[in-house]
Amino acid sequence: MLPLTVGLMFLSLSTQAPEPALPVVLGKDLAQVPGPQRPDPRLLAPDVPMGCSPLEAYGRRAARRAATLPCLAVPRWPAEIQDQAVATAGWKAYRVEVGPRERLHARLRALHEAWFVVKVVNRWGQLEEGMLRSTLATGNPETTYENPKDQPATIFLVVDTTETGADQEPYRLQINRP
């Protein structure tokens, strides 16, 4: 009986279709665009992560005082963006156009995923309808957005770091339809 059970488990695992690969886009190839205003601090990682030296803390705070975030335009999705956070400030935004009544799921993959936070905001750095799931702590650097309108919406995916060394770590931001 046990070999039959193991065989059926193996068969069911081997017949599942692999997820289709997303088109890969390098962050350096994306166009720079005006980013969102600095979001509410409650949405982001702390300005000064634990364990920062005073010099690192001063540099990060100074870099995060800008009125807007550096931003790249995502031309089309689903896509996988290979990039890394902006040095010192530790954050970067991606502008995404979402169609009417369309849903978006963004998931960050990296060696140290716990060093990152992904949120979705509007042009003014605020939450609006369809973005509330962005505030839920899932333990994973991911977020979702549902466009409740009958017209396209422009949103910004904000990738923020929770550690001072994370700005040097490459990541893959996977943007797709759930």
SVG drawing of the C-alpha trace seen along z (x, -y; Angstrom):
<svg xmlns="http://www.w3.org/2000/svg" viewBox="-16 -67 46 69">
<polyline fill="none" stroke="black" stroke-width="0.4" points="0.0,0.0 2.8,-2.4 4.6,-2.1 1.3,-2.8 0.7,-6.0 4.3,-7.2 3.9,-6.4 0.6,-8.4 2.2,-11.3 5.1,-11.3 2.8,-11.1 0.7,-14.0 3.8,-16.2 5.3,-15.3 2.2,-16.1 1.8,-19.7 2.7,-22.2 5.6,-24.5 4.7,-28.2 5.4,-30.0 8.5,-32.1 7.9,-35.9 9.7,-38.1 12.9,-39.5 13.6,-43.2 16.8,-44.8 16.1,-47.7 18.9,-49.7 17.0,-49.4 13.8,-51.0 13.1,-54.7 13.4,-57.0 10.1,-58.9 8.9,-61.2 8.1,-59.1 5.5,-59.2 5.7,-61.6 7.4,-60.2 4.8,-57.8 3.5,-57.9 6.3,-56.6 3.9,-53.9 3.9,-52.3 7.7,-52.1 10.6,-50.4 12.1,-52.5 14.3,-55.4 17.1,-54.0 17.4,-50.2 18.6,-48.6 22.3,-48.3 23.1,-51.3 26.2,-53.3 25.6,-57.0 27.1,-57.9 25.0,-55.3 21.9,-56.6 22.7,-60.2 23.3,-59.3 20.1,-57.3 17.9,-60.0 19.4,-62.6 18.9,-60.5 15.2,-59.8 14.4,-63.5 13.7,-63.9 10.2,-64.9 9.8,-62.1 11.2,-58.6 13.4,-57.6 11.2,-55.8 11.3,-53.6 8.5,-53.0 7.4,-49.4 6.4,-49.4 4.2,-46.2 3.5,-43.4 3.6,-40.6 7.3,-40.9 10.2,-40.2 12.4,-43.2 16.0,-42.5 17.3,-45.4 18.7,-46.7 17.6,-49.4 19.1,-52.9 22.2,-53.1 21.9,-55.0 18.2,-55.8 17.4,-52.1 14.2,-52.5 13.0,-52.6 9.6,-52.9 8.2,-51.4 5.3,-53.1 2.8,-50.5 -0.3,-51.1 -3.2,-48.8 -6.2,-48.4 -9.8,-48.8 -10.9,-46.2 -7.6,-44.5 -5.7,-42.8 -1.9,-42.9 0.3,-40.8 4.0,-41.9 6.4,-39.6 10.1,-40.3 12.6,-37.5 16.1,-37.9 18.7,-36.1 17.6,-37.8 13.9,-38.5 13.3,-39.6 15.4,-42.7 12.8,-44.1 9.2,-45.5 7.0,-46.0 4.0,-48.5 1.7,-50.0 0.8,-53.8 -0.7,-56.4 1.1,-59.5 0.8,-61.3 2.3,-58.5 -1.1,-57.5 -3.3,-54.5 -6.6,-54.5 -9.3,-52.0 -7.8,-48.7 -4.5,-49.2 -5.4,-48.3 -4.0,-44.8 -0.6,-46.6 -0.8,-47.3 -1.1,-43.6 2.1,-42.0 2.3,-38.7 5.9,-37.9 6.8,-38.1 7.8,-41.1 4.7,-41.1 1.6,-43.2 -1.6,-43.1 -3.7,-45.8 -7.2,-45.6 -8.2,-48.5 -11.8,-49.3 -12.4,-51.8 -13.7,-51.5 -10.6,-53.4 -6.9,-52.6 -5.0,-53.5 -1.4,-54.5 0.1,-53.0 3.6,-52.9 5.2,-49.8 7.6,-50.9 10.5,-48.5 12.0,-49.5 14.9,-48.0 14.9,-47.2 18.7,-46.7 21.5,-49.1 23.4,-46.5 20.3,-45.6 20.9,-48.4 23.7,-46.4 21.7,-43.2 20.1,-42.4 16.5,-41.4 13.8,-40.2 10.5,-42.0 7.9,-39.7 4.8,-41.6 1.9,-39.4 -1.8,-38.8 -3.1,-36.5"/>
</svg>
